[in-house]
């Protein structure tokens, strides 16, 4: 499905540790859906929890992290940050590089943020367009259209969960042939995700921005949107998470179980929030290995050879 998206595929110099030059795919070939304005240029945080995070996104796009030996699997990686910033440096990019080491072609999403002045629906428009670009152009990108997943952290987990449960809902009017492609991922990994917009766990900053949308408590509570066709979901969360209560993952796992959909959940005694891949030696650092085992067991990654070291 060759469309105008090719005009948006450009090679640009970006701040990425792995390479001086990265492949970038702009999401929109012309005017973007949604509304809002951003004051000032795109910013990269340099202090505290904001270090490595991106805000003031005006050009929504994907940065491609390609493996040396691709196996056809692809994952859209969505950093969190409460819909007011995106944790690229501490979560999304390290995860993309980790995936690439395992033969997965990773696409790091830079999406517009309501916290920057965009309207509240734009993250879902950008996420849906990104998934459609991947599946609609799988031949050009060198990926398998039946092995395209998504990983999201925190608010990015909410966006990933919405794609898994409401990806077939049109968040914007179609602009080209790519928009006929499915935006539902084949699998989803939600890491310390924001899931629910319902009390008593509707206190996140993510919910503050989502609350401006119609029927936000129902239509944007991921657990309320699970159906008999929802793709398999992997969940990882810490019981002591002070930002997104562990009940977010518990609610989604219960909804998946009730719908008889495949779900795997790993809960850690300690870990807090925003741990990315996790620091070596910490219990939460086990989630990448567990996720890799899960996607292999489900056939989205080839089995490891006996001579290869375990994840």
Buried (B, 14 or more C-beta within 10 A) or exposed (E): BEBEBEEBBEEEEBEBEEEEEBBBBBBBBEEBBBEBEBEEEEBBBEEEEBEBBBBBBBEBBBBBBBBEEBBBBBBBBBBBBBBBBBBBBBBBBBBBBBBBBBBBBBBBBBBBBBBBEBBBBBBBBBBBBBBBBBBBBBEEBEBBBEBBBBBBBBBBBBBBBBBBBBBEBEBBEEBBBBBEBBBBBBBBBBBBBBBBBBEEBBEBBBBBBBEEBEEBBEBBBBBBBBEEEBBBBBBBBBEEBEBBBBBBBBBBBBBBEEEEBBBBBBBBEEBBBBBBBBEEEBBBBEBBEBBBBBBBEBEBBEEBEEEEEEB
